[in-house]
Amino acid sequence: MKLNKTQIRELVRAQAESLANIASVEREPIALSAGSDIKPGEIYLANESVFTQQYFDEPLTAYAVGWKDPNKIEDALEFFAPEVSVPRRFTYKEFTNIEQFLSEGSNDDLRAIGGEFPTVKYTGVETHARTDNRGLRIRVDLDEVADPSSALAGGLPAYQARAVEKLKERLSRNSLRRAVALLSAAATNDAKTWDTTAGKDPDQDALTALVTGTTARGIRSNRVGYGETAWTKRGLSLRAQNTAGGYASAGLSPEQVAGLLAVDEVHINRSRYSAGGAALAEVVNNLVLMFFALKGADLEDASNIKRFVSPVEGGGPIRVYVQQVTSKLVDITVEKYELVKIPSTLGIRKFTVS
């Protein structure tokens, strides 16, 4: 539909009026309310600082920061998705091409007399992101923790510490599952059968895949993660080989396998989870994941995976709240800010082992 001049002027006027209204709302000072003077038709924001002062539990927060999972799930998380400290909103580089390794000929850097030097252009992608606020809570009935015959016996203070342990472990397990799922989805997959038949060499399979990944990325993968099932199949397959190499490799430790594969670290993951049913499942299971990731990475390196972490209010990675809901119910909440991302899919390799 074609607009005449009068209609165009009216649209411009309406747009200007709308922008002026928005600007007016933005300039309006925010008045704090105790709740008793709230008036219909006005906009109010929840005072987060009041909530924090009322429910933030500093001793439990310090306990949560210092607590370590006995199953070393934090170490597994750091292996599969190293932490990168960032503000809540940030920008990171995606390593989406191999331009850093370009060499178009022996004379692509030659300047002709009277001319300019050849121009190089890098087309890396900058991505704007924000860490997600994640957390879990447990609701406690005070009669249960006070009852000497209860499984929760010991009183609320003792149970609070145990609740923080459980919540932090579950948050870490969730983060680990997200990291493994992202790596698995981004990887180039090879199906492998590591059994007791002759001619099998799981370590040679890994070496070949690492070379292929280096060609794709330009940098060799420095981490290889085995699920417990995949690691077990590797050992049983090598033990069945009537060869010197099979005998020698079958009993190698993860550190020795890392040396053989020329990577920084080999990790065997034995973590389990339950999706709500009675049976437990392995987090990594029959997968072997080969990827590049740096400990203490920044926003611009070529790591395949990063776990961006922002500090909670007041600093630190974890915050604990204890909130009295009713006269008998108490909520214990653990929160954090985190975002697991794949900045580069180049060179990620995966075995699905049967």
Secondary structure, 3 states (H helix, E strand, C coil): CCCCHHHHHHHHHHHHHHHHHHHHHHHCCCCCCCCCCCCCCCCCCCCHHHHHHHHECHHHHHHHHHCCCCCCHHHHHHHHCCEEECCCEEEEEECCCCHHHCCCCCCCCCCCCCCCCCCCCCCCEEEEEECEEEEEEEEEEHHHHHCCCCCCCCHHHHHHHHHHHHHHHHHHHHHHHHHHHHHHHHCEEEEECCCCCCCCCHHHHHHHHHHHHHHHHCCCCCEEEEEHHHHHHHHHHHHCCCCHHHHHHHCCCHHHHHHHHCCCEEEEECCEECCCCCCCEECCCCEEEEECCCCCCCCCCCCCCEEEEECCCCCCCCEEEEEECCCCEEEEEEEEEEEEECCCCCCCEEEEEC
